[in-house]
Amino acid sequence: MKTIGQLAIEEPKAIAVLEKLSIDYCCHGNRGIDEACKDAGITVTELLTAIGATPADASGRDWKSASLKEVQQYIIQTHHVFTRDMLQTVNQLAAKVADRHGAHHPEVAHVYRLVQQLVADLMPHMMKEEQILFPYVEQLEEGDAPPPFFGTVQNPIRMMMMEHDAVADVLVELRSITNNYALPGDACISFRALYERLQDLEQDLHRHIHLENNVLFPRAVELESGSCVTTAV
């Protein structure tokens, strides 16, 4: 049976349903569909039926047929731009909410610390992709890649996936300490905006990580393995 990540690749309509059901199709996209459904408490039939009634995702692209350069450009121009902007927004909001509501809602101080962790993790992560990994993959695709200093593309990819896992853990912790972003009765506009923007960031990061882990990275490894690039010793 296909994995849940493959389902998300082949059926763009699936992503909205998987998000709604809180089924991890990015960092744990290698699970079988049946296993993922069992963990979510639904049947495979119920999932597939739901997918058939769901509108397409934001991109609507068939990434299997796109070039790796196109995939990377989309990741940078769409997901990286959004992530940088949203991190700045939620960092400012989290600081403000923690300052004003921390006395009565101690969880918001924890939210602020986790947001700072996301900033510290994701900003250098995206820079490494844009300055090191993505340019090498583009050279691979063009057929003129020099021997990389990192030996093989599998090494930076392995590191990127480990960092994705760390980000996924923070997102899970944010949901846990906020009780799935449930707002208290005295939540102000900034409090509400913080929780809404964190959910926007979470959903985009799921799509972002899925596109890298399940589309870009496997194809880059396959491309390098079929090339004549001699890795550095």
Secondary structure, DSSP 8 states (H G I E B T S, - for coil): --BHHHHHHH-TTHHHHHHHTT---STTTTSBHHHHHHHHT--HHHHHHHHHTS---SS---TTTS-HHHHHHHIIIIIIHHHHHHHHHHHHHHHHHHHHHTTT-THHHHHHHHHHHHHHHHHHHHHHIIIIIHHHHHHHHHT-----TTSSTHHHHHHHHHHHHHHHHHHHHHHHHTTTT---TT--HHHHHHHHHHHHHHHHHHHHHHIIIIIIHHHHHHHHHTS------
